[in-house]
Amino acid sequence: MVRTLLVKLRESVFSVLPVMAIVLLLCCTPLAGLNGREIATFCISAVLFIVGISLFNYGADLAMSPMGDYIGTGLTKTRKMSVLLPSVFAMGVLITVAEPDLSVLANQISQIPSYILIISVGVGTGLFLLLGVMRIVFKKQLSGMLMFFYMLLFSFAALLFESGKGDFLPLSFDSGGVTTGPITAPFIMAIGAGIAATLGGKDTSENSFGLLALSSVGPVLTVLILGLTLNKGDISGMQVFDPTKYVIADNVAMSYLSAMWRVTKEVGLALGLIVVFFAVLQITCLKLPRIKLAKLAIGLTYTFVGLVVFLTSVSVGFLPVGFKLGQSLAQQPAALIAVGVVLGAVVVLAEPAIHVLNRQVEEVTNRVITKRAMLIALSVGEGIAIGLSVLRIYLDFSLLYYIIPGYLLSLGLSFFVPRIYTAIAFDSGGVASGPLTSTFILPFAIGACCVLQGENKVLTDAFGVVAMVAMTPLITIQVLGFRAIMTRNIRNKIAQKRILSADDDQIINFM
């Protein structure tokens, strides 16, 4: 156990150090504008971040992934759709409603009660998680379903834009990104793997992925529908900027204690709902032995402590520093875009669910797709995403100019790459937009927007960065798959050419 924890700790150090190094290097220049208290708070938070993410990753290995796998396997073995489908829908709603990332987003919108937005997103996730499970059970292709639902999504987006409520679009697309956070993502990925392994078939590897992809579409669609029901005045009057959230208090110790208490309640609710749901299934269907339950309990403890420490560190140290950096760098737009690209490329390394996904991808594909290749592709995608988002803030234009071509390109690529790459790519999009995106990159964008376009443009310009982070991996991972196909075809042609051009003396005659 100690050795495994040390491995997780080492991985976390190498994940967080690049972000820490960039911030500290900027502090040595006139660009950052951070004072000594802010720098010290950020460094303390970075250390807590490393500890928290290490404990979380270890707990996810012991509890979250096995729980999802047990649920997917156990419910599928019952062969009762009347049990499987309602349970999947209820689970999707519960884990989404309890997701801390969603609460962070919902609490920034004052004109709509947060519970309305949270329930809308939860219902959307539950419905599309249900559709994802049905796709695995009835062996339907993921690319065709994604094409249909994204076309439906674009249709609703067009209706919202034409009705004069285009300001609601960035929030709608961001809702899809925050649903697949540190609690939800490992759970849903493991459910897909468990169901696919139980059903078997030649497409087991492909069916192991895709649940996150569909689960990310549902919230966008339901929030777009919510936007259509609101009055235009309600949307234009939304308050999404609260300056007090982006200031490090004079009493840093009290800030940590206050944030830890708040996060403890949020994480406790999140894990509590999952535990209650799992307990009901354990009594009725699963019947797992006590030794497995004990291991799950230990893993949940590590997960709980890790998430509390992790989310406390980012809310106290990373959120205010991200906002302050955005404000300071906005004075030099070229530097702002350059730093945005670099931050995007390294921040993805520190997202906890990314490591869960990469490990599962490597196992399912038998190292055909390695963790290193995934990290490189995701880093490139996230760097491009943040750079383009900052450019949009500077030039002040609609998110649709990115979203529509980006998703059309990603959907088009799905017809030219192996289906498993498409499933992995769309899952990666949901996983990449984790808590660090919400609490560091989004404040970075909000700070830049307040300087460049004013506080009244935060909803339209700063929001949407989470959606961009969720979209670009769809393209980069599929490009990775397209490159693999082209490389294999070129090698086959070279080998065939060598065979055809070989001399007769080189051919062994066995007759």
LOVEX-936129 format. One record per residue (C-alpha): residue in three letters; x, y, z. Coordinates in nm, 2 decimals. Example, Ala and Ser with C-alpha at 12.3 -4.5 7.8 and 13.67 -1.06 7.14 Angstrom:
BEGIN
R   residu     east    north       up
R      ALA     1.23    -0.45     0.78
R      SER     1.37    -0.11     0.71
% end
This chain:
BEGIN
R   residu     east    north       up
R      MET     0.00     0.00     0.00
R      VAL     0.27     0.24     0.09
R      ARG     0.46     0.17    -0.23
R      THR     0.15     0.23    -0.44
R      LEU     0.09     0.56    -0.26
R      LEU     0.45     0.67    -0.32
R      VAL     0.40     0.60    -0.69
R      LYS     0.08     0.81    -0.69
R      LEU     0.26     1.08    -0.51
R      ARG     0.54     1.09    -0.76
R      GLU     0.30     1.10    -1.05
R      SER     0.12     1.39    -0.89
R      VAL     0.44     1.58    -0.83
R      PHE     0.53     1.56    -1.20
R      SER     0.17     1.65    -1.29
R      VAL     0.15     1.97    -1.08
R      LEU     0.51     2.10    -1.11
R      PRO     0.47     2.24    -1.46
R      VAL     0.17     2.45    -1.35
R      MET     0.35     2.56    -1.04
R      ALA     0.67     2.65    -1.24
R      ILE     0.48     2.86    -1.49
R      VAL     0.31     3.06    -1.22
R      LEU     0.63     3.12    -1.03
R      LEU     0.82     3.21    -1.34
R      LEU     0.55     3.47    -1.43
R      CYS     0.59     3.61    -1.07
R      CYS     0.95     3.69    -1.16
R      THR     0.83     3.91    -1.44
R      PRO     0.63     4.23    -1.44
R      LEU     0.34     4.04    -1.61
R      ALA     0.20     3.85    -1.31
R      GLY     0.13     4.13    -1.05
R      LEU     0.10     3.88    -0.76
R      ASN     0.20     3.99    -0.41
R      GLY     0.39     3.78    -0.15
R      ARG     0.08     3.66     0.03
R      GLU    -0.08     3.54    -0.29
R      ILE     0.24     3.36    -0.40
R      ALA     0.28     3.19    -0.06
R      THR    -0.09     3.08    -0.06
R      PHE    -0.05     2.94    -0.41
R      CYS     0.26     2.74    -0.31
R      ILE     0.08     2.60     0.00
R      SER    -0.22     2.51    -0.21
R      ALA     0.01     2.34    -0.47
R      VAL     0.15     2.11    -0.20
R      LEU    -0.20     2.03    -0.07
R      PHE    -0.31     1.97    -0.43
R      ILE    -0.03     1.71    -0.47
R      VAL    -0.13     1.53    -0.16
R      GLY    -0.50     1.54    -0.24
R      ILE    -0.47     1.42    -0.60
R      SER    -0.24     1.14    -0.48
R      LEU    -0.50     1.02    -0.23
R      PHE    -0.78     1.05    -0.48
R      ASN    -0.61     0.85    -0.75
R      TYR    -0.53     0.58    -0.50
R      GLY    -0.89     0.58    -0.37
R      ALA    -1.03     0.57    -0.73
R      ASP    -0.83     0.26    -0.79
R      LEU    -0.95     0.09    -0.47
R      ALA    -1.32     0.21    -0.47
R      MET    -1.47     0.42    -0.75
R      SER    -1.36     0.21    -1.05
R      PRO    -1.44    -0.12    -0.88
R      MET    -1.78     0.01    -0.76
R      GLY    -1.87     0.11    -1.11
R      ASP    -1.75    -0.22    -1.25
R      TYR    -1.95    -0.42    -0.99
R      ILE    -2.26    -0.22    -1.07
R      GLY    -2.23    -0.26    -1.45
R      THR    -2.15    -0.63    -1.42
R      GLY    -2.40    -0.71    -1.15
R      LEU    -2.70    -0.53    -1.32
R      THR    -2.62    -0.67    -1.66
R      LYS    -2.60    -1.03    -1.52
R      THR    -2.96    -1.00    -1.39
R      ARG    -3.07    -0.98    -1.76
R      LYS    -3.36    -0.77    -1.65
R      MET    -3.39    -0.45    -1.84
R      SER    -3.66    -0.34    -1.59
R      VAL    -3.39    -0.33    -1.33
R      LEU    -3.09    -0.22    -1.53
R      LEU    -3.24     0.09    -1.71
R      PRO    -3.41     0.26    -1.41
R      SER    -3.11     0.20    -1.20
R      VAL    -2.88     0.35    -1.46
R      PHE    -3.10     0.66    -1.49
R      ALA    -3.13     0.71    -1.12
R      MET    -2.75     0.67    -1.08
R      GLY    -2.68     0.92    -1.35
R      VAL    -2.91     1.18    -1.19
R      LEU    -2.77     1.12    -0.84
R      ILE    -2.40     1.14    -0.91
R      THR    -2.44     1.44    -1.13
R      VAL    -2.65     1.64    -0.88
R      ALA    -2.38     1.57    -0.63
R      GLU    -2.09     1.66    -0.85
R      PRO    -1.89     1.95    -0.69
R      ASP    -1.79     2.10    -1.03
R      LEU    -2.16     2.15    -1.12
R      SER    -2.23     2.33    -0.79
R      VAL    -1.94     2.57    -0.86
R      LEU    -2.09     2.66    -1.20
R      ALA    -2.45     2.68    -1.08
R      ASN    -2.36     2.91    -0.78
R      GLN    -2.23     3.17    -1.01
R      ILE    -2.57     3.23    -1.18
R      SER    -2.78     3.45    -0.95
R      GLN    -3.09     3.50    -1.17
R      ILE    -3.17     3.12    -1.18
R      PRO    -3.20     2.92    -0.86
R      SER    -2.90     2.69    -0.86
R      TYR    -3.12     2.38    -0.79
R      ILE    -3.31     2.43    -1.12
R      LEU    -2.98     2.43    -1.32
R      ILE    -2.84     2.14    -1.12
R      ILE    -3.16     1.93    -1.16
R      SER    -3.18     2.01    -1.54
R      VAL    -2.82     1.90    -1.59
R      GLY    -2.88     1.59    -1.37
R      VAL    -3.18     1.48    -1.57
R      GLY    -2.99     1.53    -1.90
R      THR    -2.70     1.32    -1.77
R      GLY    -2.93     1.04    -1.65
R      LEU    -3.12     1.02    -1.97
R      PHE    -2.81     1.01    -2.19
R      LEU    -2.63     0.77    -1.96
R      LEU    -2.94     0.55    -2.01
R      LEU    -2.91     0.58    -2.39
R      GLY    -2.54     0.50    -2.36
R      VAL    -2.61     0.17    -2.17
R      MET    -2.88     0.08    -2.43
R      ARG    -2.63     0.14    -2.70
R      ILE    -2.40    -0.12    -2.54
R      VAL    -2.68    -0.37    -2.48
R      PHE    -2.83    -0.34    -2.83
R      LYS    -2.49    -0.31    -2.99
R      LYS    -2.55     0.02    -3.17
R      GLN    -2.27     0.23    -3.32
R      LEU    -2.16     0.53    -3.12
R      SER    -2.07     0.76    -3.42
R      GLY    -2.43     0.74    -3.56
R      MET    -2.58     0.83    -3.23
R      LEU    -2.34     1.12    -3.17
R      MET    -2.41     1.25    -3.52
R      PHE    -2.78     1.25    -3.46
R      PHE    -2.77     1.41    -3.11
R      TYR    -2.52     1.68    -3.20
R      MET    -2.73     1.78    -3.50
R      LEU    -3.02     1.80    -3.26
R      LEU    -2.81     2.00    -3.02
R      PHE    -2.71     2.25    -3.30
R      SER    -3.07     2.29    -3.39
R      PHE    -3.17     2.39    -3.04
R      ALA    -2.86     2.62    -3.03
R      ALA    -2.98     2.79    -3.34
R      LEU    -3.33     2.84    -3.19
R      LEU    -3.18     2.99    -2.88
R      PHE    -2.96     3.22    -3.09
R      GLU    -3.25     3.33    -3.31
R      SER    -3.47     3.40    -3.01
R      GLY    -3.22     3.66    -2.89
R      LYS    -3.09     3.45    -2.60
R      GLY    -2.75     3.37    -2.74
R      ASP    -2.59     3.49    -2.42
R      PHE    -2.71     3.16    -2.27
R      LEU    -2.51     2.94    -2.52
R      PRO    -2.17     2.94    -2.34
R      LEU    -2.33     2.84    -2.01
R      SER    -2.52     2.56    -2.19
R      PHE    -2.20     2.41    -2.35
R      ASP    -2.01     2.45    -2.03
R      SER    -2.27     2.25    -1.84
R      GLY    -2.17     1.94    -2.05
R      GLY    -1.81     1.98    -1.94
R      VAL    -1.86     2.01    -1.57
R      THR    -2.08     1.71    -1.53
R      THR    -1.79     1.46    -1.58
R      GLY    -1.59     1.56    -1.28
R      PRO    -1.36     1.37    -1.05
R      ILE    -1.64     1.17    -0.89
R      THR    -1.86     1.11    -1.20
R      ALA    -1.60     1.02    -1.46
R      PRO    -1.43     0.72    -1.29
R      PHE    -1.77     0.58    -1.20
R      ILE    -1.92     0.61    -1.54
R      MET    -1.61     0.47    -1.72
R      ALA    -1.61     0.17    -1.50
R      ILE    -1.98     0.10    -1.55
R      GLY    -1.92     0.10    -1.93
R      ALA    -1.63    -0.14    -1.89
R      GLY    -1.83    -0.37    -1.66
R      ILE    -2.13    -0.39    -1.89
R      ALA    -1.92    -0.44    -2.20
R      ALA    -1.71    -0.71    -2.04
R      THR    -2.03    -0.90    -1.92
R      LEU    -2.20    -0.89    -2.26
R      GLY    -1.88    -0.98    -2.44
R      GLY    -1.87    -0.98    -2.82
R      LYS    -1.61    -0.86    -3.07
R      ASP    -1.67    -0.49    -2.99
R      THR    -1.60    -0.52    -2.62
R      SER    -1.31    -0.28    -2.63
R      GLU    -1.50    -0.02    -2.82
R      ASN    -1.81    -0.06    -2.60
R      SER    -1.60     0.00    -2.29
R      PHE    -1.60     0.37    -2.39
R      GLY    -1.86     0.61    -2.51
R      LEU    -2.08     0.65    -2.19
R      LEU    -1.90     0.98    -2.10
R      ALA    -1.94     1.10    -2.45
R      LEU    -2.32     1.06    -2.45
R      SER    -2.35     1.17    -2.08
R      SER    -2.18     1.51    -2.18
R      VAL    -2.44     1.57    -2.46
R      GLY    -2.74     1.54    -2.24
R      PRO    -2.67     1.84    -2.00
R      VAL    -2.60     2.07    -2.30
R      LEU    -2.93     1.98    -2.46
R      THR    -3.14     2.01    -2.14
R      VAL    -2.98     2.35    -2.05
R      LEU    -3.04     2.48    -2.40
R      ILE    -3.41     2.38    -2.35
R      LEU    -3.41     2.55    -2.01
R      GLY    -3.27     2.87    -2.19
R      LEU    -3.56     2.86    -2.44
R      THR    -3.81     2.87    -2.15
R      LEU    -3.65     3.17    -1.98
R      ASN    -3.73     3.53    -2.07
R      LYS    -3.48     3.73    -2.26
R      GLY    -3.45     3.98    -1.98
R      ASP    -3.37     3.71    -1.72
R      ILE    -3.07     3.59    -1.93
R      SER    -2.93     3.94    -2.01
R      GLY    -2.95     4.02    -1.64
R      MET    -2.76     3.72    -1.51
R      GLN    -2.49     3.80    -1.26
R      VAL    -2.19     3.57    -1.30
R      PHE    -1.92     3.78    -1.15
R      ASP    -1.86     3.80    -0.77
R      PRO    -1.54     3.98    -0.69
R      THR    -1.52     3.84    -0.33
R      LYS    -1.46     3.49    -0.47
R      TYR    -1.14     3.59    -0.64
R      VAL    -0.96     3.76    -0.34
R      ILE    -0.73     3.58    -0.10
R      ALA    -0.84     3.68     0.25
R      ASP    -0.60     3.84     0.50
R      ASN    -0.64     3.54     0.73
R      VAL    -0.53     3.26     0.50
R      ALA    -0.57     2.99     0.77
R      MET    -0.94     3.08     0.82
R      SER    -0.99     3.07     0.45
R      TYR    -0.86     2.71     0.44
R      LEU    -1.07     2.61     0.73
R      SER    -1.39     2.77     0.58
R      ALA    -1.33     2.62     0.24
R      MET    -1.25     2.28     0.39
R      TRP    -1.58     2.27     0.58
R      ARG    -1.78     2.37     0.27
R      VAL    -1.60     2.12     0.05
R      THR    -1.64     1.85     0.31
R      LYS    -2.01     1.89     0.30
R      GLU    -2.02     1.89    -0.08
R      VAL    -1.80     1.58    -0.12
R      GLY    -1.98     1.41     0.17
R      LEU    -2.31     1.46    -0.01
R      ALA    -2.16     1.34    -0.34
R      LEU    -2.00     1.02    -0.20
R      GLY    -2.30     0.96     0.04
R      LEU    -2.55     0.94    -0.25
R      ILE    -2.32     0.70    -0.43
R      VAL    -2.28     0.49    -0.12
R      VAL    -2.65     0.48    -0.05
R      PHE    -2.73     0.38    -0.41
R      PHE    -2.46     0.11    -0.40
R      ALA    -2.59    -0.02    -0.07
R      VAL    -2.94    -0.07    -0.21
R      LEU    -2.79    -0.26    -0.51
R      GLN    -2.57    -0.46    -0.28
R      ILE    -2.87    -0.58    -0.08
R      THR    -3.09    -0.65    -0.38
R      CYS    -2.86    -0.76    -0.66
R      LEU    -2.49    -0.76    -0.61
R      LYS    -2.44    -0.97    -0.29
R      LEU    -2.06    -0.89    -0.28
R      PRO    -1.85    -1.07    -0.01
R      ARG    -1.74    -0.87     0.30
R      ILE    -1.38    -0.86     0.20
R      LYS    -1.46    -0.67    -0.12
R      LEU    -1.69    -0.44     0.08
R      ALA    -1.41    -0.37     0.33
R      LYS    -1.17    -0.28     0.04
R      LEU    -1.43    -0.05    -0.11
R      ALA    -1.48     0.12     0.23
R      ILE    -1.10     0.18     0.26
R      GLY    -1.09     0.32    -0.10
R      LEU    -1.39     0.55    -0.03
R      THR    -1.21     0.69     0.27
R      TYR    -0.90     0.77     0.06
R      THR    -1.12     0.92    -0.21
R      PHE    -1.31     1.14     0.04
R      VAL    -1.00     1.27     0.21
R      GLY    -0.82     1.32    -0.13
R      LEU    -1.11     1.51    -0.28
R      VAL    -1.15     1.74     0.02
R      VAL    -0.79     1.83     0.03
R      PHE    -0.77     1.87    -0.35
R      LEU    -1.08     2.09    -0.39
R      THR    -0.99     2.30    -0.09
R      SER    -0.65     2.37    -0.23
R      VAL    -0.78     2.48    -0.57
R      SER    -1.06     2.69    -0.43
R      VAL    -0.84     2.88    -0.18
R      GLY    -0.51     2.91    -0.38
R      PHE    -0.57     2.84    -0.75
R      LEU    -0.90     3.02    -0.81
R      PRO    -0.78     3.37    -0.69
R      VAL    -0.44     3.33    -0.85
R      GLY    -0.59     3.23    -1.18
R      PHE    -0.82     3.53    -1.18
R      LYS    -0.53     3.77    -1.09
R      LEU    -0.31     3.63    -1.36
R      GLY    -0.59     3.68    -1.62
R      GLN    -0.63     4.04    -1.51
R      SER    -0.26     4.11    -1.51
R      LEU    -0.18     3.94    -1.85
R      ALA    -0.48     4.11    -2.02
R      GLN    -0.26     4.42    -2.03
R      GLN    -0.05     4.24    -2.29
R      PRO    -0.28     4.04    -2.52
R      ALA     0.00     3.86    -2.70
R      ALA     0.14     3.74    -2.36
R      LEU    -0.21     3.65    -2.25
R      ILE    -0.27     3.42    -2.55
R      ALA     0.08     3.26    -2.52
R      VAL     0.04     3.19    -2.15
R      GLY    -0.31     3.06    -2.21
R      VAL    -0.17     2.80    -2.46
R      VAL     0.11     2.69    -2.22
R      LEU    -0.13     2.67    -1.92
R      GLY    -0.38     2.46    -2.12
R      ALA    -0.11     2.22    -2.23
R      VAL     0.01     2.16    -1.87
R      VAL    -0.31     2.19    -1.67
R      VAL    -0.46     1.88    -1.82
R      LEU    -0.18     1.68    -1.67
R      ALA    -0.31     1.77    -1.32
R      GLU    -0.67     1.66    -1.38
R      PRO    -0.73     1.35    -1.16
R      ALA    -0.98     1.18    -1.39
R      ILE    -0.74     1.21    -1.69
R      HIS    -0.51     0.95    -1.52
R      VAL    -0.80     0.72    -1.46
R      LEU    -0.90     0.74    -1.83
R      ASN    -0.55     0.70    -1.96
R      ARG    -0.48     0.39    -1.75
R      GLN    -0.81     0.23    -1.86
R      VAL    -0.74     0.31    -2.23
R      GLU    -0.40     0.15    -2.20
R      GLU    -0.54    -0.16    -2.04
R      VAL    -0.84    -0.20    -2.28
R      THR    -0.63    -0.15    -2.60
R      ASN    -0.34    -0.37    -2.48
R      ARG    -0.10    -0.07    -2.49
R      VAL    -0.19     0.00    -2.86
R      ILE    -0.28     0.34    -2.73
R      THR    -0.03     0.43    -2.45
R      LYS    -0.07     0.67    -2.16
R      ARG     0.21     0.88    -2.31
R      ALA     0.04     0.92    -2.65
R      MET    -0.29     1.01    -2.48
R      LEU    -0.13     1.27    -2.26
R      ILE     0.05     1.43    -2.55
R      ALA    -0.26     1.45    -2.76
R      LEU    -0.47     1.59    -2.47
R      SER    -0.20     1.85    -2.39
R      VAL    -0.19     1.97    -2.75
R      GLY    -0.57     1.99    -2.76
R      GLU    -0.60     2.17    -2.43
R      GLY    -0.33     2.42    -2.53
R      ILE    -0.51     2.50    -2.85
R      ALA    -0.85     2.52    -2.66
R      ILE    -0.73     2.78    -2.41
R      GLY    -0.54     2.98    -2.67
R      LEU    -0.85     3.00    -2.89
R      SER    -1.07     3.09    -2.59
R      VAL    -0.85     3.38    -2.49
R      LEU    -0.84     3.50    -2.85
R      ARG    -1.22     3.49    -2.85
R      ILE    -1.23     3.71    -2.54
R      TYR    -0.99     3.96    -2.70
R      LEU    -1.18     3.98    -3.03
R      ASP    -1.53     3.94    -2.87
R      PHE    -1.72     3.70    -3.10
R      SER    -1.97     3.42    -3.05
R      LEU    -1.87     3.08    -2.92
R      LEU    -2.06     2.92    -3.21
R      TYR    -1.78     3.02    -3.45
R      TYR    -1.57     2.76    -3.27
R      ILE    -1.82     2.50    -3.16
R      ILE    -2.00     2.43    -3.49
R      PRO    -1.69     2.38    -3.71
R      GLY    -1.51     2.20    -3.43
R      TYR    -1.79     1.94    -3.37
R      LEU    -1.85     1.90    -3.74
R      LEU    -1.48     1.82    -3.79
R      SER    -1.48     1.58    -3.50
R      LEU    -1.79     1.40    -3.62
R      GLY    -1.65     1.39    -3.97
R      LEU    -1.33     1.23    -3.85
R      SER    -1.54     0.95    -3.69
R      PHE    -1.61     0.81    -4.03
R      PHE    -1.23     0.77    -4.11
R      VAL    -1.09     0.63    -3.79
R      PRO    -1.15     0.30    -3.60
R      ARG    -1.46     0.33    -3.38
R      ILE    -1.26     0.28    -3.06
R      TYR    -1.07     0.60    -3.13
R      THR    -1.40     0.79    -3.16
R      ALA    -1.53     0.65    -2.84
R      ILE    -1.21     0.73    -2.65
R      ALA    -1.19     1.08    -2.80
R      PHE    -1.54     1.18    -2.70
R      ASP    -1.49     1.03    -2.35
R      SER    -1.16     1.23    -2.33
R      GLY    -1.35     1.55    -2.40
R      GLY    -1.57     1.50    -2.09
R      VAL    -1.28     1.40    -1.86
R      ALA    -1.04     1.68    -1.97
R      SER    -1.28     1.95    -1.84
R      GLY    -1.23     1.87    -1.47
R      PRO    -1.22     2.07    -1.15
R      LEU    -0.89     2.25    -1.23
R      THR    -1.05     2.39    -1.54
R      SER    -1.34     2.52    -1.34
R      THR    -1.13     2.67    -1.06
R      PHE    -0.82     2.79    -1.24
R      ILE    -0.87     2.82    -1.62
R      LEU    -1.22     2.97    -1.60
R      PRO    -1.12     3.23    -1.34
R      PHE    -0.82     3.31    -1.56
R      ALA    -1.06     3.37    -1.85
R      ILE    -1.29     3.58    -1.63
R      GLY    -1.01     3.80    -1.51
R      ALA    -0.90     3.86    -1.86
R      CYS    -1.25     3.93    -1.98
R      CYS    -1.31     4.19    -1.69
R      VAL    -1.02     4.39    -1.82
R      LEU    -1.06     4.35    -2.20
R      GLN    -1.44     4.35    -2.23
R      GLY    -1.59     4.45    -1.90
R      GLU    -1.78     4.26    -1.63
R      ASN    -2.10     4.26    -1.83
R      LYS    -1.95     4.04    -2.10
R      VAL    -1.83     3.76    -1.86
R      LEU    -2.13     3.54    -1.95
R      THR    -2.08     3.56    -2.32
R      ASP    -1.70     3.58    -2.35
R      ALA    -1.54     3.42    -2.05
R      PHE    -1.79     3.13    -2.02
R      GLY    -1.74     2.88    -2.30
R      VAL    -1.38     2.80    -2.21
R      VAL    -1.49     2.47    -2.04
R      ALA    -1.68     2.38    -2.36
R      MET    -1.36     2.44    -2.56
R      VAL    -1.16     2.23    -2.33
R      ALA    -1.41     1.95    -2.38
R      MET    -1.42     1.98    -2.76
R      THR    -1.06     1.99    -2.87
R      PRO    -0.96     1.64    -2.75
R      LEU    -1.23     1.50    -2.98
R      ILE    -1.02     1.62    -3.27
R      THR    -0.67     1.55    -3.14
R      ILE    -0.74     1.20    -3.03
R      GLN    -0.91     1.11    -3.36
R      VAL    -0.62     1.27    -3.54
R      LEU    -0.40     1.03    -3.34
R      GLY    -0.61     0.74    -3.47
R      PHE    -0.60     0.87    -3.82
R      ARG    -0.22     0.89    -3.81
R      ALA    -0.21     0.54    -3.68
R      ILE    -0.41     0.41    -3.97
R      MET    -0.20     0.60    -4.23
R      THR     0.12     0.48    -4.07
R      ARG     0.00     0.12    -4.08
R      ASN    -0.12     0.15    -4.45
R      ILE     0.22     0.30    -4.55
R      ARG     0.41     0.02    -4.38
R      ASN     0.19    -0.24    -4.55
R      LYS     0.25    -0.09    -4.89
R      ILE     0.62    -0.07    -4.83
R      ALA     0.63    -0.44    -4.72
R      GLN     0.42    -0.54    -5.02
R      LYS     0.64    -0.35    -5.26
R      ARG     0.95    -0.52    -5.11
R      ILE     0.79    -0.86    -5.16
R      LEU     0.69    -0.79    -5.52
R      SER     1.03    -0.65    -5.61
R      ALA     1.23    -0.94    -5.45
R      ASP     1.45    -1.15    -5.68
R      ASP     1.36    -1.50    -5.76
R      ASP     1.67    -1.62    -5.59
R      GLN     1.55    -1.47    -5.26
R      ILE     1.22    -1.67    -5.27
R      ILE     1.24    -2.01    -5.10
R      ASN     1.08    -2.29    -5.30
R      PHE     0.92    -2.55    -5.08
R      MET     0.80    -2.78    -5.37
% end
